Amino acid sequence: MRNYCPFIILCTNLMSQATALYVDAGIQASKYCNVGTFAVLIFDYCITLEAESRWVWHRRWTLVRVIFTISRYLPFAGIGMTFTAALRTQYYPGESCVISGHVSNALHVICILAAEALLITRIYASWTSKRLLTFLLVFPVVCVTGSFIFSNTPLANNSLNTVTHIPDPGDCLFVSGKNSVFEYIALLLYELVLLCLMLFIRFRRYNDGVGSLQKTFFKDSATYMICIMIMSSISIILNLTPPITWVSVTNSPQIVMHSVLASRILFNLRESEEHLRTNPTLAEVSEIRFEEGRVLTSRFEA
């Protein structure tokens, strides 16, 4: 038995080193993903700036345009703070990053809510119904409230506290808690319900045929929802799999995906509308129908 003791000790040390390397790899991967995503956001802004100046800047200010501006430009502030935190390499005794962390998280949440609000206005414009509007406003509030309540319950904290503890007294280490899993579950459920609602509107209201404008709207909206659900699923898996150092991998990608796809929905709708104006013969087929009559994309005014 004594002959096996050195071997057991060696295996234990190797496992400890492998665990430490895996934890450190999670921190590095999180930093690379968040820094790289910030570059993607800047690149996408540069290649779509012409479209924004063409389809948005010359239009009057409305509630939808305000929401679009928030979802378009606020991610630069939110992800910029994440970018700064990811580049940090030194931490000083007594330093606290709690406030900056809370501000960054709040900006991330506002970015997501703005992008989702932009999508809600599009869905409501495709079928003006007071019941639909009430549902689109109440359901996200229920999802956000439910996720917040579940993430702060003692049961959730105990069930998710199964990972290796990493000392981080000032909350300056680039890691996230696992309680955000409930927020991603709520987001996944919300997008799934919206996707089902979109399919219902598509085949119930436009079953007799759709024009280019409707095709653009439904295709881009479905792409948006599917991509968000995929990203949310990845975030849920990272939250449920130890260690916690991998949780932050999808922080910035989640925000960038919301902002980029929501903006492109608007740009593509404007381009389709311009195509209809230059081809009047297609206007009759491609009009968006509402309960009050037939209206063009002025209901999509941004």
C-alpha positions as CSV (number, residue, x, y, z in Angstrom):
1,M,0.0,0.0,0.0
2,R,2.9,2.3,0.8
3,N,4.2,1.9,-2.8
4,Y,0.9,3.4,-4.1
5,C,1.1,6.5,-1.9
6,P,3.6,8.5,-4.0
7,F,1.5,7.7,-7.1
8,I,-1.7,8.9,-5.5
9,I,0.0,12.1,-4.3
10,L,1.3,12.7,-7.8
11,C,-2.1,12.1,-9.4
12,T,-3.7,14.5,-6.9
13,N,-1.1,17.2,-7.6
14,L,-1.6,16.8,-11.4
15,M,-5.4,17.0,-11.0
16,S,-5.0,20.2,-8.9
17,Q,-2.7,21.7,-11.5
18,A,-5.1,20.8,-14.3
19,T,-8.0,22.4,-12.4
20,A,-6.0,25.6,-11.9
21,L,-5.1,25.7,-15.6
22,Y,-8.7,25.2,-16.6
23,V,-9.8,28.0,-14.2
24,D,-7.2,30.3,-15.6
25,A,-8.1,29.3,-19.1
26,G,-11.7,30.4,-18.4
27,I,-10.6,33.9,-17.4
28,Q,-8.4,34.3,-20.4
29,A,-11.1,33.0,-22.8
30,S,-13.6,35.4,-21.2
31,K,-11.2,38.3,-21.7
32,Y,-10.5,37.3,-25.3
33,C,-14.2,36.9,-26.2
34,N,-15.2,40.2,-24.7
35,V,-12.4,42.2,-26.2
36,G,-12.9,40.5,-29.6
37,T,-16.6,41.2,-29.5
38,F,-16.0,44.9,-28.9
39,A,-14.0,44.9,-32.1
40,V,-16.9,43.2,-33.9
41,L,-19.3,45.9,-32.6
42,I,-17.0,48.7,-33.9
43,F,-16.6,46.9,-37.3
44,D,-20.3,46.4,-37.7
45,Y,-21.0,50.1,-36.9
46,C,-18.5,51.2,-39.5
47,I,-20.0,49.0,-42.3
48,T,-23.6,50.0,-41.4
49,L,-23.0,53.7,-40.8
50,E,-24.0,54.6,-44.3
51,A,-27.2,52.7,-44.0
52,E,-28.0,54.4,-40.7
53,S,-27.4,57.8,-42.2
54,R,-29.6,57.0,-45.1
55,W,-32.5,55.4,-43.3
56,V,-32.5,57.0,-39.8
57,W,-30.8,60.3,-39.5
58,H,-33.1,62.4,-41.7
59,R,-36.3,61.1,-40.0
60,R,-38.1,62.9,-37.2
61,W,-37.5,61.9,-33.6
62,T,-40.1,59.4,-32.3
63,L,-40.3,56.9,-29.5
64,V,-39.1,54.2,-31.8
65,R,-36.1,56.2,-32.9
66,V,-35.2,56.9,-29.3
67,I,-35.3,53.2,-28.6
68,F,-33.2,52.5,-31.7
69,T,-30.6,55.1,-30.7
70,I,-30.3,53.5,-27.2
71,S,-29.9,50.0,-28.6
72,R,-27.4,51.2,-31.2
73,Y,-25.1,53.4,-29.1
74,L,-25.5,52.4,-25.5
75,P,-23.6,49.1,-26.1
76,F,-20.5,51.1,-26.8
77,A,-20.6,52.4,-23.2
78,G,-21.6,49.0,-21.6
79,I,-19.1,46.9,-23.6
80,G,-16.5,49.6,-23.3
81,M,-16.6,49.1,-19.5
82,T,-16.4,45.4,-19.9
83,F,-13.5,45.9,-22.3
84,T,-11.6,48.0,-19.8
85,A,-12.2,45.4,-17.1
86,A,-10.9,42.7,-19.4
87,L,-7.7,44.5,-20.1
88,R,-6.8,45.0,-16.5
89,T,-3.8,43.0,-15.3
90,Q,-3.1,44.5,-11.9
91,Y,-5.3,44.7,-8.8
92,Y,-4.4,46.8,-5.7
93,P,-5.1,46.0,-2.0
94,G,-8.3,47.6,-0.8
95,E,-9.5,48.3,-4.3
96,S,-13.2,47.8,-5.0
97,C,-14.9,47.3,-8.4
98,V,-18.4,46.8,-7.1
99,I,-19.9,50.0,-8.3
100,S,-18.4,49.8,-11.8
101,G,-19.5,46.2,-12.0
102,H,-23.1,47.2,-11.1
103,V,-23.1,50.0,-13.6
104,S,-21.8,47.8,-16.4
105,N,-24.4,45.1,-15.6
106,A,-27.1,47.8,-15.6
107,L,-26.0,49.1,-19.0
108,H,-26.0,45.5,-20.4
109,V,-29.6,45.0,-19.2
110,I,-30.7,48.3,-20.7
111,C,-29.1,47.4,-24.0
112,I,-31.0,44.1,-24.1
113,L,-34.3,45.8,-23.1
114,A,-33.9,48.5,-25.8
115,A,-33.3,45.9,-28.5
116,E,-36.3,43.8,-27.4
117,A,-38.5,46.9,-27.2
118,L,-37.5,47.7,-30.8
119,L,-38.6,44.2,-31.8
120,I,-41.9,44.6,-29.9
121,T,-42.8,47.7,-31.9
122,R,-42.3,45.8,-35.1
123,I,-44.5,42.9,-33.9
124,Y,-47.2,45.2,-32.8
125,A,-47.1,47.1,-36.1
126,S,-47.7,43.8,-38.0
127,W,-50.9,43.3,-36.1
128,T,-52.3,46.2,-34.1
129,S,-54.2,44.7,-31.2
130,K,-54.6,46.1,-27.7
131,R,-54.5,42.6,-26.3
132,L,-51.3,41.9,-28.2
133,L,-49.7,45.1,-27.0
134,T,-50.7,44.3,-23.4
135,F,-49.1,40.9,-23.7
136,L,-45.9,42.2,-25.3
137,L,-45.5,44.7,-22.4
138,V,-46.6,42.5,-19.5
139,F,-44.8,39.3,-20.5
140,P,-41.2,40.7,-20.5
141,V,-41.9,42.3,-17.1
142,V,-43.0,39.0,-15.7
143,C,-39.9,37.3,-17.1
144,V,-37.5,39.9,-15.7
145,T,-39.2,40.0,-12.3
146,G,-39.3,36.2,-12.1
147,S,-35.7,35.8,-13.0
148,F,-34.7,38.4,-10.4
149,I,-36.7,36.7,-7.7
150,F,-35.4,33.2,-8.4
151,S,-31.8,34.4,-8.7
152,N,-31.9,35.9,-5.2
153,T,-33.5,33.0,-3.4
154,P,-31.4,31.0,-0.9
155,L,-32.4,27.8,-2.8
156,A,-30.9,29.1,-6.0
157,N,-27.7,30.2,-4.2
158,N,-27.3,26.8,-2.6
159,S,-28.0,24.8,-5.7
160,L,-25.5,26.8,-7.8
161,N,-22.8,27.0,-5.2
162,T,-21.0,23.9,-6.5
163,V,-17.9,25.4,-8.1
164,T,-14.4,26.0,-6.9
165,H,-14.2,29.2,-4.8
166,I,-12.0,31.9,-6.3
167,P,-10.8,34.7,-4.0
168,D,-12.0,38.0,-5.3
169,P,-12.4,40.4,-2.3
170,G,-12.8,43.6,-4.5
171,D,-14.9,42.0,-7.2
172,C,-12.2,43.1,-9.7
173,L,-11.4,39.6,-11.0
174,F,-13.0,39.1,-14.5
175,V,-15.5,36.5,-13.4
176,S,-19.3,36.5,-13.0
177,G,-21.7,34.8,-10.6
178,K,-23.8,31.9,-11.7
179,N,-27.1,33.4,-10.5
180,S,-27.5,35.0,-14.0
181,V,-28.6,31.6,-15.3
182,F,-32.2,32.5,-14.4
183,E,-31.9,35.7,-16.4
184,Y,-30.8,33.7,-19.5
185,I,-33.6,31.2,-19.0
186,A,-36.1,34.0,-18.9
187,L,-34.6,35.5,-22.0
188,L,-34.7,32.1,-23.8
189,L,-38.3,31.6,-22.8
190,Y,-39.2,35.1,-23.9
191,E,-37.7,34.7,-27.3
192,L,-39.3,31.3,-27.8
193,V,-42.7,32.7,-27.0
194,L,-42.1,35.7,-29.4
195,L,-41.0,33.3,-32.1
196,C,-44.2,31.3,-31.7
197,L,-46.2,34.5,-31.8
198,M,-44.4,35.6,-35.0
199,L,-45.2,32.3,-36.7
200,F,-48.9,32.6,-35.6
201,I,-49.1,36.1,-37.1
202,R,-47.3,35.0,-40.3
203,F,-49.6,32.0,-41.0
204,R,-52.8,33.5,-39.5
205,R,-52.9,37.0,-40.8
206,Y,-50.7,36.7,-43.9
207,N,-51.6,33.2,-45.0
208,D,-53.0,34.3,-48.3
209,G,-49.6,35.8,-49.4
210,V,-46.8,38.1,-48.4
211,G,-44.9,40.7,-50.2
212,S,-41.2,41.6,-50.0
213,L,-41.7,43.9,-47.0
214,Q,-43.4,41.2,-45.0
215,K,-40.8,38.6,-46.0
216,T,-38.0,40.9,-44.9
217,F,-39.7,41.5,-41.6
218,F,-40.5,37.9,-40.7
219,K,-37.2,36.6,-42.0
220,D,-35.1,39.1,-40.1
221,S,-37.2,38.8,-36.9
222,A,-37.0,35.0,-36.9
223,T,-33.2,35.2,-37.5
224,Y,-32.9,37.6,-34.5
225,M,-34.9,35.4,-32.2
226,I,-33.1,32.1,-33.2
227,C,-29.7,33.7,-32.7
228,I,-30.6,35.1,-29.3
229,M,-32.0,31.7,-28.2
230,I,-28.7,30.0,-29.3
231,M,-26.6,32.5,-27.5
232,S,-28.8,32.2,-24.4
233,S,-28.5,28.4,-24.5
234,I,-24.7,28.7,-24.5
235,S,-24.9,31.1,-21.6
236,I,-27.1,28.7,-19.6
237,I,-24.7,25.8,-20.3
238,L,-21.7,27.9,-19.1
239,N,-23.6,29.0,-16.0
240,L,-24.4,25.4,-15.1
241,T,-20.9,24.0,-15.8
242,P,-18.1,24.7,-13.4
243,P,-16.0,26.7,-12.9
244,I,-17.4,30.2,-12.8
245,T,-14.5,31.7,-14.8
246,W,-16.2,30.6,-18.0
247,V,-19.5,32.4,-17.3
248,S,-18.3,35.8,-18.6
249,V,-17.6,34.4,-22.1
250,T,-21.0,35.4,-23.5
251,N,-21.4,38.8,-21.6
252,S,-20.4,41.1,-24.5
253,P,-21.5,38.7,-27.4
254,Q,-25.0,38.7,-26.0
255,I,-25.2,42.5,-26.1
256,V,-23.6,42.8,-29.5
257,M,-25.9,40.3,-31.0
258,H,-29.0,42.1,-29.7
259,S,-27.7,45.5,-31.0
260,V,-26.5,44.4,-34.4
261,L,-29.5,42.2,-35.3
262,A,-32.0,44.8,-34.1
263,S,-30.4,47.5,-36.1
264,R,-30.3,45.4,-39.2
265,I,-34.0,44.6,-39.0
266,L,-34.7,48.4,-39.3
267,F,-32.2,48.9,-42.1
268,N,-33.5,46.0,-44.1
269,L,-37.1,47.2,-43.7
270,R,-36.2,50.7,-44.9
271,E,-34.4,49.2,-47.9
272,S,-37.5,47.1,-48.7
273,E,-39.7,50.2,-48.4
274,E,-37.4,52.2,-50.7
275,H,-37.6,49.3,-53.2
276,L,-41.4,49.5,-53.1
277,R,-41.3,53.2,-53.8
278,T,-39.1,52.8,-56.8
279,N,-41.3,49.9,-58.0
280,P,-45.0,51.1,-57.6
281,T,-46.4,48.0,-59.2
282,L,-45.2,45.9,-56.2
283,A,-46.7,48.3,-53.6
284,E,-50.2,46.7,-53.6
285,V,-48.8,43.2,-52.8
286,S,-46.3,44.3,-50.3
287,E,-48.3,46.6,-48.0
288,I,-48.6,45.8,-44.3
289,R,-52.2,45.2,-43.4
290,F,-53.7,46.5,-40.2
291,E,-57.1,46.1,-38.7
292,E,-57.9,49.8,-39.5
293,G,-56.9,49.4,-43.1
294,R,-53.8,49.1,-45.3
295,V,-50.7,51.1,-44.3
296,L,-47.2,51.2,-45.5
297,T,-44.2,51.2,-43.2
298,S,-45.0,54.5,-41.7
299,R,-46.0,52.4,-38.7
300,F,-42.4,51.4,-38.6
301,E,-41.3,55.0,-38.3
302,A,-38.0,55.4,-36.6
